[in-house]
Amino acid sequence: MKTLYISDLDGTLLNPDAEISVETAQVLNRLFREGVQFTVATARTLATTAQILTPVNIKLPIVLMNGAAIYDANTKKYIRTENLDHSKAVEIIETFQKYGLSPLMYTIHDDSMSTYFEPPITNLMQRYIDLRKMRYGKGFHETKSLKETCQNESVYFSTLGPKEALDAVAKALQHIEGVQVEFYRDVYSDTIWMEEIWFLEVFKGNASKESAVQFLKKAFGFEKVISFGDNYNDIPMFRASDERYAVGNAREEVKAAATAVIGTNAENGVAQWLDRQLTRKWFKGNLHCHSTLSDGRESPEERIRQYRDRGYDFLSLTDHNVYGTTAYALPDDFLLIPGVERDVFVTGETFKVFHLIGFEGADGGAPYAPGEHIEKLAWQGMETVQQLIDEMKSHGNIVFLAHPIWSRNELSDIIALEGLTGVEVYNHNCDMESNDGLSEVYWDSLLRRGRPVWGFGVDDTHVEQDKFGGWIMVKAQALTVSAIAEAIQTGHFYASAGPELVDFYVENQTVFVSCSPASRINFVMYDTHGHSCFAKDTPLTEAQHKLRGTETYVRVEIVDALGKKAWSNPIFLDQAEDL
């Protein structure tokens, strides 16, 4: 399920020093590389928020000023602003001035924000301005008249002071039709101000953290929202969330509205929760294996025992046209995934065949029955292969193409196929039998054409020599069919015939890789040529490569001293996340 994780900043994600701690930054950046979708919703403006977020690589737009604006750092544009009408802005200013107060006024014009104030201002407001200038380099503009300065570009008004000094104006502002008022205690009252200080903020009525979350959910297709907060202005965000978590230092009213209470901001509570819930673990498995139910030499029970004893975490028995079953005695720490290998032979050829592997885990219709014998299709042209793919997917299978070189498939055939999750980049059986197990060229040819297909490594176990030579390492949140399937569909795995890939990601236009000892590391990309690094006196365990900026994808190959390879899945460079 595509999930948005969104957190308040001050008092929630930030520590008591108003900073993102080293631990929080490390956890977030690792989760970002694993594909976690996370952003923040704050009462702050862009000027201070951008500086605070420097240690983390947030890719999603950020919610500012309690939802009055949403900013996309990738395009450097505000993708949503809720501007106040001029008459409404004037009414807000006059209400403040009626109570002897001069607020800060924020305007946005051509994706640039300006902050204005009209003297006289309180000593506390002057101190606030001086602190913002000193700590964040934020600019403030003095104006003779806020009413004359404000146009239809005003989005936000704010002031701060002791609660008793702001109570009356807060109540008056709440009577203005079409505006939203947030009035809450500053979390830094005890550390910065050394007295009880409250913020009073006013903006357009349909702007809020709630509406901003709803906007992001719809714009990016999120199915679920999980939020984190501590203060009154986070309660609207909670209303738009499926799960709501209050940090331990949150206001009691926020805790009451939460699904649960987690650690405090001083304890890095948000990062610790995310780390516990979302950190992926590596699981080793083989998704192409035969037993005596078709043309394998050993029983299903024996196959399961062999792979479990060899340290594998999961296996799919993919007998020819016989759908797998889990009706075997299985240890608690081993997963059997139902699967099948379907095939169609091309008539009129000496030898040409299409084999497709399907295994449970995709969204779809009714699954095949356990142990079901599936009728073979007669060759009617390439549409028969597409029919196979469509039928397998309709039964909730994830489908990939098996051993295309061994099968004598042509690239022109494969290009026309739709609905494939991937292709076998390495098939150990075919490699041992006839040196037909590698399909790197076909894989890259598909990737160059913009086809997002993943590379699988498999045994294709039939006889003794086929075992334990090709596998995938899946980075999943749990050893379950759904978690393994989700990780595979999103490319969070790599194929191997020996080496281990520890990490692989793109950051600041540079590709980073770390691995088990290697004699060579290849950076494979398009449309520029790749780059290879060679070990000299000692084996390589890491490498990096600077991108030119025109590449559409990059993947890496790790080659060990025995010539065995591991293949990362590609990072498509409009995504740039760990795979």
C-alpha positions in Angstrom: 0.0 0.0 0.0 1.4 3.4 -1.1 1.8 5.3 2.2 2.6 8.9 3.0 4.5 9.5 6.3 4.2 13.1 7.4 5.6 14.8 10.5 5.4 18.1 12.2 8.8 19.8 12.8 9.1 21.7 16.1 8.5 19.6 19.1 8.1 16.5 17.0 10.8 15.7 14.4 13.2 18.3 15.7 15.0 17.9 18.9 14.8 20.5 21.8 17.5 22.5 20.1 15.3 22.9 17.0 17.5 20.7 14.9 17.3 17.3 13.1 19.6 15.1 15.2 22.3 13.0 13.6 20.4 9.8 14.5 17.2 11.1 12.9 19.0 12.2 9.7 20.7 8.8 9.4 17.4 6.9 9.8 15.5 9.1 7.4 18.1 9.1 4.7 18.4 5.3 4.8 14.6 5.0 4.6 14.5 7.4 1.7 16.9 5.2 -0.2 14.6 2.3 0.5 11.7 4.1 -1.0 9.8 5.4 2.0 7.7 8.4 1.1 8.1 11.0 3.9 7.6 14.8 4.2 6.9 17.4 6.8 4.1 19.8 7.7 5.1 22.9 9.7 4.0 26.3 10.7 7.4 27.6 9.6 8.1 29.4 6.3 10.4 28.1 3.6 13.3 30.3 4.7 13.7 28.5 8.0 12.4 25.1 7.0 14.8 24.7 4.1 17.8 25.3 6.3 16.6 23.0 9.0 16.0 20.2 6.5 19.5 20.4 5.0 20.7 17.1 6.6 17.9 15.1 5.0 17.0 14.3 1.4 13.3 14.8 1.4 12.0 14.5 -2.2 8.3 15.2 -1.7 6.8 18.7 -1.4 6.7 20.2 2.1 3.7 21.7 3.8 4.4 25.2 5.1 2.6 27.8 7.3 0.1 25.3 8.7 -1.0 24.3 5.1 -1.3 27.8 3.6 1.5 26.9 1.2 3.1 23.7 -0.3 6.5 24.0 -1.8 8.3 21.6 -4.1 12.1 21.8 -3.7 12.6 19.8 -6.9 11.0 22.5 -9.1 11.7 25.3 -6.7 8.0 26.3 -6.9 5.0 26.7 -4.6 2.6 24.1 -6.0 -0.2 25.3 -3.8 -0.9 28.6 -2.0 -4.1 29.8 -0.3 -4.1 33.5 -0.8 -6.3 35.8 1.3 -8.6 38.3 -0.5 -7.4 41.9 -0.1 -10.4 42.8 1.9 -10.0 39.9 4.2 -6.3 40.7 4.7 -7.2 44.3 5.6 -9.9 43.1 8.1 -7.3 40.8 9.8 -4.8 43.7 10.0 -7.4 46.1 11.5 -8.4 43.5 14.0 -4.8 43.1 15.2 -4.4 46.9 15.4 -7.6 47.3 17.3 -5.9 45.4 20.1 -2.7 47.4 19.8 -0.8 44.7 17.9 1.1 44.7 14.7 1.5 41.2 13.1 4.0 39.8 10.7 2.5 39.6 7.2 3.7 37.0 4.7 3.2 37.3 1.0 4.1 35.1 -2.0 4.7 36.5 -5.5 6.4 34.6 -8.4 7.5 31.8 -6.0 9.2 34.2 -3.7 8.1 34.9 -0.1 8.4 38.3 1.6 7.7 39.1 5.3 6.6 42.6 6.4 6.0 44.4 9.7 4.7 47.8 10.6 6.2 49.6 13.5 5.7 49.8 16.4 6.1 46.2 17.3 6.6 44.6 20.7 10.0 43.9 22.3 9.2 40.2 22.0 8.4 40.5 18.3 11.7 42.4 17.7 13.6 39.7 19.6 11.8 37.0 17.4 12.9 38.9 14.2 16.4 39.3 15.4 16.7 35.5 16.3 15.3 34.5 12.9 17.8 36.8 11.1 20.7 35.6 13.2 20.0 31.9 13.0 18.5 31.5 9.5 19.4 34.7 7.7 15.8 35.4 7.1 14.8 38.8 5.7 12.1 41.1 7.1 10.8 44.2 5.5 9.6 47.3 7.4 6.6 49.0 5.9 4.8 52.2 6.8 1.4 50.5 6.3 0.6 46.8 6.2 -2.8 47.7 4.7 -1.2 49.6 1.8 1.4 46.8 1.3 -1.0 43.9 1.3 -2.4 42.8 -2.1 -4.1 39.6 -3.1 -0.7 37.9 -2.4 -1.0 37.8 1.4 -1.2 34.2 2.7 -0.4 34.4 6.4 -0.3 36.6 9.5 1.3 35.8 12.8 2.3 37.2 16.1 3.6 35.9 19.5 3.3 36.8 23.1 2.0 35.7 26.5 -1.3 33.9 26.2 -3.2 36.4 28.3 -2.0 39.2 26.0 -3.3 37.5 22.9 -6.5 35.9 24.2 -8.8 38.8 23.3 -7.5 39.3 19.7 -7.5 35.5 19.1 -11.2 35.4 20.0 -11.9 38.4 17.7 -10.1 36.9 14.8 -12.1 33.7 15.1 -15.2 35.7 14.3 -13.9 36.7 10.9 -15.6 34.7 8.3 -13.5 32.6 6.0 -10.3 32.5 8.0 -8.5 29.9 10.1 -6.9 30.7 13.5 -4.3 28.7 15.2 -3.4 29.6 18.8 -0.9 27.4 20.6 2.0 27.4 23.0 5.5 27.7 21.6 7.5 24.5 22.3 10.6 26.6 22.9 9.0 28.7 25.7 11.3 27.1 28.3 14.5 27.1 26.3 14.4 30.3 24.2 12.0 32.7 25.8 12.2 31.5 29.4 8.5 32.3 29.8 5.2 31.0 28.5 4.9 32.2 24.9 2.1 31.5 22.5 1.9 31.8 18.7 -1.2 33.3 17.1 -1.5 32.6 13.3 -4.2 33.5 10.8 -4.7 32.3 7.3 -7.4 31.4 4.7 -10.2 29.2 6.1 -9.8 26.3 3.7 -6.0 26.1 4.4 -4.8 23.7 7.1 -2.5 20.8 7.6 -5.6 18.7 7.0 -6.3 20.1 3.5 -2.6 20.0 2.6 -2.4 16.3 3.5 -5.5 15.6 1.4 -3.9 17.5 -1.5 -0.7 15.5 -1.3 -2.6 12.2 -1.0 -4.6 12.9 -4.1 -1.7 14.5 -6.1 0.7 11.6 -5.5 -1.8 8.7 -5.3 -1.2 7.7 -1.7 -3.6 5.2 -0.3 -2.7 5.7 3.4 -1.4 8.5 5.6 0.5 8.2 8.8 1.2 11.4 10.7 3.2 12.6 13.7 2.6 15.6 15.9 2.8 17.3 19.2 0.7 20.5 19.3 -2.8 21.9 18.7 -2.1 22.8 15.1 -1.3 19.1 14.4 -4.8 17.9 15.2 -6.2 19.0 11.8 -3.4 16.8 10.2 -4.5 13.9 12.4 -8.0 14.2 11.0 -6.7 13.5 7.5 -4.6 10.5 8.7 -5.3 6.8 8.9 -2.8 6.5 11.8 -1.8 9.3 14.1 1.2 9.3 16.5 1.8 11.8 19.2 5.3 12.2 20.6 5.8 11.7 24.3 6.2 15.4 24.9 2.9 16.3 23.1 0.0 18.3 24.5 -2.5 16.0 26.3 -5.2 16.9 23.8 -2.9 15.7 20.9 -2.2 12.5 22.7 -5.9 12.0 23.2 -6.5 12.3 19.4 -3.6 9.9 18.6 -3.6 6.3 17.6 -0.7 5.8 20.1 2.0 7.8 21.9 5.6 7.2 20.9 9.0 8.4 22.2 9.7 12.1 22.8 11.4 14.4 20.4 14.4 14.4 22.6 14.5 10.6 22.2 14.2 10.9 18.4 10.8 9.3 18.8 9.6 9.7 15.2 12.8 8.3 13.7 12.8 5.4 16.2 9.2 4.5 15.3 10.0 4.7 11.6 13.1 2.6 12.0 11.3 -0.1 13.9 8.3 -0.3 11.6 9.9 0.3 8.2 13.5 -0.9 8.1 13.8 -3.6 5.5 15.7 -6.8 6.1 17.5 -9.0 3.5 15.9 -12.3 2.6 17.5 -14.8 0.2 15.4 -16.8 -2.2 14.9 -18.8 -5.4 11.8 -18.2 -7.6 12.4 -20.9 -10.3 12.6 -24.5 -9.1 11.2 -27.8 -10.2 10.3 -31.0 -8.4 8.9 -34.4 -9.3 5.6 -32.7 -9.9 7.0 -31.9 -13.3 10.5 -32.6 -14.6 12.6 -32.1 -11.4 14.5 -35.1 -9.9 13.5 -34.6 -6.3 10.2 -34.3 -4.4 8.8 -31.0 -3.2 9.6 -31.9 0.4 13.2 -32.6 -0.4 13.6 -29.4 -2.4 12.2 -27.4 0.6 14.6 -29.2 3.0 17.6 -28.5 0.7 17.0 -24.8 0.3 16.1 -24.3 4.0 19.3 -26.1 5.1 21.4 -24.0 2.7 20.3 -20.8 4.4 17.6 -19.7 2.0 14.6 -17.8 3.4 12.1 -18.5 0.7 11.4 -20.7 -2.3 8.9 -20.9 -5.0 8.2 -24.4 -6.5 7.4 -23.5 -10.2 6.7 -26.8 -11.8 5.6 -26.8 -15.4 1.9 -26.0 -15.7 1.2 -27.2 -12.1 0.5 -24.4 -9.6 2.4 -24.7 -6.3 0.9 -25.4 -3.0 2.0 -24.7 0.6 0.6 -27.9 1.9 3.9 -29.1 3.3 5.4 -29.1 6.8 7.4 -25.8 6.9 9.6 -24.3 9.6 8.5 -21.0 11.0 11.4 -19.1 9.5 11.0 -20.4 5.9 8.5 -19.1 3.3 7.1 -21.2 0.4 5.5 -19.0 -2.3 3.0 -20.7 -4.6 4.2 -20.4 -8.3 4.2 -22.0 -11.7 6.2 -22.1 -15.0 4.0 -21.9 -18.0 5.3 -22.4 -21.6 4.2 -22.3 -25.2 6.2 -23.8 -28.1 6.5 -22.0 -31.4 5.4 -24.1 -34.3 7.4 -24.2 -37.5 10.7 -23.6 -35.7 13.5 -26.1 -35.0 13.4 -25.0 -31.4 11.9 -21.8 -30.0 9.8 -21.6 -26.8 8.5 -18.9 -24.4 8.6 -19.7 -20.7 7.0 -17.5 -18.1 7.4 -17.7 -14.3 4.5 -16.6 -12.2 4.3 -16.5 -8.4 1.7 -15.3 -5.9 1.6 -11.7 -4.6 0.1 -9.3 -7.2 -3.3 -7.7 -7.0 -5.7 -9.6 -9.2 -8.6 -12.0 -9.5 -9.1 -15.4 -8.0 -5.7 -17.3 -7.6 -5.1 -20.6 -9.2 -6.1 -23.5 -6.9 -3.2 -25.1 -5.0 -1.9 -28.0 -7.1 -4.0 -27.0 -10.1 -3.0 -28.5 -13.5 -3.2 -25.6 -15.9 -4.1 -26.3 -19.5 -1.4 -25.4 -22.1 -2.2 -23.0 -24.9 -1.5 -23.8 -28.6 0.7 -21.4 -30.5 -1.2 -18.7 -32.4 1.6 -16.2 -32.7 3.0 -13.7 -30.2 -0.5 -12.9 -29.0 -0.4 -16.4 -27.3 2.5 -15.2 -25.1 0.7 -12.0 -24.2 -2.4 -14.1 -23.5 -0.3 -16.2 -21.0 1.0 -13.1 -19.3 -2.5 -11.6 -19.0 -4.0 -14.8 -17.7 -1.3 -15.3 -15.1 -1.7 -11.7 -13.9 -5.4 -12.1 -13.7 -4.8 -14.9 -11.2 -2.8 -12.6 -8.9 0.7 -13.6 -10.2 3.8 -11.5 -10.6 5.2 -12.6 -14.0 8.8 -12.6 -15.4 10.4 -14.0 -18.5 12.5 -17.1 -18.1 15.9 -17.8 -19.8 15.3 -15.9 -23.1 18.6 -16.8 -24.6 18.2 -20.5 -24.0 14.6 -20.3 -25.3 15.9 -18.7 -28.6 13.7 -15.6 -28.0 14.4 -12.6 -30.1 14.6 -9.1 -28.7 11.9 -8.0 -31.1 9.6 -10.6 -29.6 10.2 -9.5 -26.0 9.8 -5.7 -26.7 6.2 -6.3 -27.8 5.3 -8.0 -24.5 3.4 -6.0 -21.8 2.9 -6.8 -18.1 6.3 -8.4 -17.4 7.8 -7.5 -14.0 11.2 -8.6 -15.1 13.5 -11.0 -17.0 16.0 -13.6 -15.8 19.3 -11.9 -16.1 20.9 -15.1 -14.8 19.7 -18.7 -15.0 22.1 -21.1 -13.4 20.7 -24.3 -15.0 21.0 -22.8 -18.5 24.5 -21.5 -17.7 25.7 -24.9 -16.5 23.9 -26.9 -19.3 24.8 -24.9 -22.4 26.3 -21.5 -21.5 22.9 -19.8 -22.3 22.1 -18.4 -18.8 23.1 -14.7 -19.2 20.6 -12.2 -20.6 22.3 -8.9 -19.8 22.1 -7.5 -23.3 18.4 -8.2 -23.6 17.8 -6.6 -20.2 19.7 -3.5 -21.0 18.0 -3.2 -24.4 14.6 -3.2 -22.6 15.8 -0.6 -20.1 17.2 1.6 -22.8 13.7 1.7 -24.3 12.3 2.9 -21.0 10.8 -0.5 -20.0 11.0 -0.7 -16.2 11.8 -4.4 -15.9 13.8 -6.0 -13.0 16.6 -8.5 -13.3 16.1 -11.9 -11.6 18.7 -14.5 -10.7 17.5 -18.1 -10.4 18.6 -21.7 -10.2 15.9 -23.2 -12.4 16.5 -26.4 -10.4 16.1 -29.7 -12.1 19.1 -31.8 -11.3 22.0 -31.7 -8.8 24.2 -29.3 -10.7 21.5 -26.7 -10.9 21.2 -26.0 -7.2 22.4 -22.9 -5.2 24.0 -21.1 -8.2 21.6 -18.2 -8.8 19.3 -16.3 -6.4 17.8 -13.0 -5.4 18.3 -11.0 -2.2 15.1 -9.2 -1.4 15.0 -6.2 0.9 11.6 -6.5 2.5 9.9 -5.5 5.7 8.9 -9.0 6.7 9.2 -12.6 5.5 5.6 -12.8 4.2 4.2 -13.4 0.7 2.8 -9.9 0.6 6.0 -8.2 1.8 8.3 -10.1 -0.5 6.0 -9.4 -3.4 5.8 -5.7 -2.6 9.6 -5.5 -2.5 10.0 -7.3 -5.8 7.4 -5.2 -7.6 9.2 -2.1 -6.5 12.7 -3.4 -7.4 14.0 -3.7 -3.8 16.2 -6.7 -4.6 19.3 -7.8 -6.5 20.3 -10.9 -8.4 23.5 -12.8 -7.6 25.6 -15.8 -8.4 28.0 -15.1 -5.6 28.8 -11.5 -4.5 26.9 -9.5 -2.0 25.6 -6.0 -2.7 25.5 -4.1 0.6 24.2 -0.7 -0.6 23.5 1.1 -3.9 22.1 4.6 -4.3 22.4 8.0 -6.1 23.0 11.2 -4.2 24.0 14.6 -5.5 24.5 13.2 -9.0 26.9 10.5 -7.8 26.3 6.8 -7.7 27.5 5.0 -4.6 27.9 1.2 -4.1 29.3 -0.9 -1.4 29.7 -4.7 -1.6 31.5 -7.9 -0.6 35.2 -8.1 -1.8 35.2 -7.7 -5.6 37.8 -7.7 -8.3 35.7 -5.4 -10.5 32.7 -3.1 -10.2 30.8 -2.1 -13.3 28.5 1.0 -13.5 26.1 0.3 -16.4 24.0 3.2 -17.7 22.4 4.8 -20.7 22.7 6.8 -22.8 26.2 7.7 -21.8 28.8 4.9 -21.6 29.3 3.3 -18.2 32.4 3.0 -16.1 34.4 0.1 -14.5 36.6 0.1 -11.4 39.3 -2.6 -10.9 40.9 -3.9 -7.8 44.6 -3.4 -7.5 46.5 -4.5 -4.4 43.4 -5.2 -2.4 39.8 -6.2 -3.3 37.2 -3.4 -3.8 34.4 -3.1 -1.3 33.0 0.3 -2.5 33.1 2.6 -5.4 31.4 5.7 -6.7 30.8 7.3 -10.1 29.9 10.9 -11.0 26.9 11.1 -13.4 26.8 13.6 -16.3 23.2 14.3 -15.8 21.9 12.9 -19.1 21.6 9.3 -18.0 18.2 7.7 -17.8 19.2 4.8 -15.6 22.1 3.2 -13.8 22.7 -0.2 -12.5 25.8 -1.9 -11.1 27.5 -5.3 -11.5 29.8 -6.8 -8.8 32.4 -9.3 -10.0 34.3 -11.4 -7.5 37.7 -13.1 -7.7 36.1 -16.2 -9.2 34.3 -14.2 -11.9 30.9 -14.7 -10.2 28.6 -11.7 -10.6 25.8 -9.8 -8.7 23.5 -7.5 -10.6 21.7 -4.6 -8.9 18.4 -3.5 -10.3 18.4 -0.2 -12.1 17.8 3.2 -10.5 15.8 5.3 -12.9 17.3 8.7 -12.4 14.0 10.5 -12.1 13.5 8.5 -8.9 17.1 8.2 -7.5 16.3 5.8 -4.6 18.1 2.8 -3.3 17.2 -0.5 -5.1 
